[in-house]
Amino acid sequence: MSLENIYYIGQTVAVVAILATLIVVALQVAQNTRTQRTAAMSSFNQLKFAHLSLLIENRDVANLHQAGLKDIASLDEIDRWRFGALMQQLFDLQLEAFRNPESFEGDDYIYRAASAMTRPGAIAWWRNAQALYPVAFQTAVERRIQARETELEARAPKAEL
């Protein structure tokens, strides 16, 4: 075997080794992505169930939530603070879904929570708290609120001339 043949064999082995390494790295990245997505969903579900449990298990909190969604101004100072804490949980959950949309497609809770975000009391809370959130999320929420307002205007009975 000539020195040239050994050189070509060495190059071939090096190329195969590089390709094998790239394949291993690609598989590890894919596995890591799946692990992170699963962890994000698990964390989200824990927060979601904590939020829902609070509303389900405590009638006073559920009543506060409903009253606040209708009109935050009707709440006393302590209840406004409590309602704000509920809204922050709700918006934080929406932020998590916004950051990882592929992980939460088809989640009915996301749809229902998004609907609650467009109620008058939630909008009033949002106007005071939106600076806590990233600009891209603020823009998405504002679009959702605008779409809801447009939908409500379209449903409103028209005054006859």
C-alpha positions as CSV (number, residue, x, y, z in Angstrom):
1,M,0.0,0.0,0.0
2,S,1.4,3.3,-1.0
3,L,1.6,6.4,1.1
4,E,-1.0,8.1,-1.2
5,N,-3.5,5.2,-0.5
6,I,-3.0,5.6,3.2
7,Y,-3.6,9.3,2.9
8,Y,-6.9,8.8,1.0
9,I,-8.0,6.2,3.5
10,G,-7.2,8.6,6.3
11,Q,-9.3,11.3,4.7
12,T,-12.2,9.0,4.2
13,V,-12.1,7.9,7.8
14,A,-12.0,11.5,8.9
15,V,-15.0,12.4,6.8
16,V,-17.0,9.4,8.2
17,A,-16.0,10.4,11.7
18,I,-17.1,14.0,11.1
19,L,-20.4,12.9,9.7
20,A,-21.0,10.5,12.6
21,T,-20.2,13.3,15.0
22,L,-22.7,15.6,13.3
23,I,-25.4,13.0,13.4
24,V,-24.8,12.4,17.1
25,V,-25.0,16.2,17.8
26,A,-28.2,16.6,15.8
27,L,-29.8,13.7,17.7
28,Q,-28.7,15.3,21.0
29,V,-30.1,18.7,20.0
30,A,-33.4,17.1,19.0
31,Q,-33.6,15.2,22.3
32,N,-32.7,18.3,24.3
33,T,-35.5,20.2,22.5
34,R,-38.0,17.6,23.3
35,T,-36.9,17.6,26.9
36,Q,-37.2,21.3,27.2
37,R,-40.6,21.3,25.6
38,T,-41.8,18.7,28.0
39,A,-40.4,20.6,30.9
40,A,-42.1,23.8,29.7
41,M,-45.5,22.0,29.4
42,S,-45.1,20.4,32.8
43,S,-44.4,23.7,34.4
44,F,-47.2,25.4,32.5
45,N,-49.7,22.6,33.6
46,Q,-48.7,23.0,37.2
47,L,-49.3,26.7,37.1
48,K,-52.6,26.2,35.2
49,F,-53.9,23.7,37.6
50,A,-52.9,25.8,40.6
51,H,-54.8,28.8,39.0
52,L,-57.8,26.7,38.2
53,S,-57.8,25.0,41.6
54,L,-57.8,28.3,43.3
55,L,-60.9,29.3,41.4
56,I,-62.7,26.0,41.7
57,E,-62.0,25.3,45.4
58,N,-62.6,28.8,46.8
59,R,-66.0,30.3,46.0
60,D,-64.9,33.7,47.3
61,V,-62.0,33.8,44.9
62,A,-64.2,32.7,42.0
63,N,-66.7,35.5,42.8
64,L,-63.9,38.0,43.1
65,H,-62.6,36.8,39.7
66,Q,-66.0,37.2,38.0
67,A,-66.7,40.6,39.7
68,G,-63.3,41.9,38.7
69,L,-63.6,40.7,35.1
70,K,-66.9,42.7,34.9
71,D,-65.6,45.9,36.5
72,I,-62.4,46.3,38.5
73,A,-63.5,49.7,39.7
74,S,-66.3,48.1,41.7
75,L,-63.8,46.3,43.9
76,D,-62.4,47.7,47.1
77,E,-58.7,48.2,47.5
78,I,-57.9,44.8,48.9
79,D,-60.0,43.0,46.4
80,R,-58.4,45.0,43.5
81,W,-55.0,43.8,44.7
82,R,-56.3,40.2,45.0
83,F,-57.9,40.5,41.5
84,G,-54.6,41.9,40.2
85,A,-52.7,38.8,41.6
86,L,-55.2,36.6,39.7
87,M,-54.8,38.5,36.5
88,Q,-51.0,38.4,36.8
89,Q,-51.2,34.6,37.1
90,L,-53.5,34.5,34.1
91,F,-51.3,36.8,32.0
92,D,-48.1,35.0,33.0
93,L,-49.7,31.7,31.8
94,Q,-50.5,33.4,28.5
95,L,-47.0,34.7,28.3
96,E,-45.7,31.2,28.6
97,A,-48.0,30.0,25.8
98,F,-46.9,33.0,23.7
99,R,-43.2,32.1,24.2
100,N,-43.8,28.4,23.2
101,P,-46.8,28.4,20.8
102,E,-46.0,25.0,19.3
103,S,-46.2,23.4,22.8
104,F,-49.7,24.7,23.5
105,E,-51.6,24.4,20.3
106,G,-55.1,23.2,20.8
107,D,-55.0,23.8,24.6
108,D,-58.6,24.8,25.5
109,Y,-57.4,26.6,28.6
110,I,-55.4,29.0,26.5
111,Y,-58.5,29.9,24.4
112,R,-60.7,30.4,27.5
113,A,-58.0,32.4,29.3
114,A,-57.5,34.5,26.2
115,S,-61.2,35.2,26.2
116,A,-61.1,36.3,29.9
117,M,-58.1,38.6,29.0
118,T,-60.5,40.7,26.9
119,R,-63.1,41.3,29.6
120,P,-63.4,45.0,30.9
121,G,-61.8,44.4,34.3
122,A,-58.9,42.4,32.8
123,I,-58.3,45.1,30.2
124,A,-58.3,47.8,33.0
125,W,-55.8,45.7,34.9
126,W,-53.7,45.2,31.8
127,R,-53.5,49.0,31.1
128,N,-51.8,49.4,34.4
129,A,-49.6,46.3,34.4
130,Q,-48.5,45.8,30.7
131,A,-45.1,47.4,31.4
132,L,-44.3,44.2,33.3
133,Y,-44.3,42.2,30.1
134,P,-42.1,42.0,27.0
135,V,-43.0,44.4,24.1
136,A,-43.9,41.5,21.7
137,F,-46.3,40.1,24.2
138,Q,-47.8,43.6,24.8
139,T,-48.4,43.9,21.1
140,A,-50.0,40.5,20.9
141,V,-52.4,41.2,23.8
142,E,-53.3,44.6,22.3
143,R,-54.1,42.9,19.0
144,R,-56.3,40.4,20.9
145,I,-58.1,43.2,22.8
146,Q,-58.6,45.2,19.6
147,A,-60.0,42.1,17.8
148,R,-62.4,41.5,20.7
149,E,-63.6,45.1,20.7
150,T,-64.2,44.9,17.0
151,E,-66.1,41.7,17.4
152,L,-68.3,43.2,20.2
153,E,-69.0,46.3,18.1
154,A,-70.1,44.1,15.1
155,R,-72.5,42.2,17.4
156,A,-73.9,45.3,19.0
157,P,-77.4,46.2,17.8
158,K,-77.4,49.0,15.3
159,A,-79.5,52.1,16.0
160,E,-82.2,52.6,13.4
161,L,-82.2,55.8,11.5
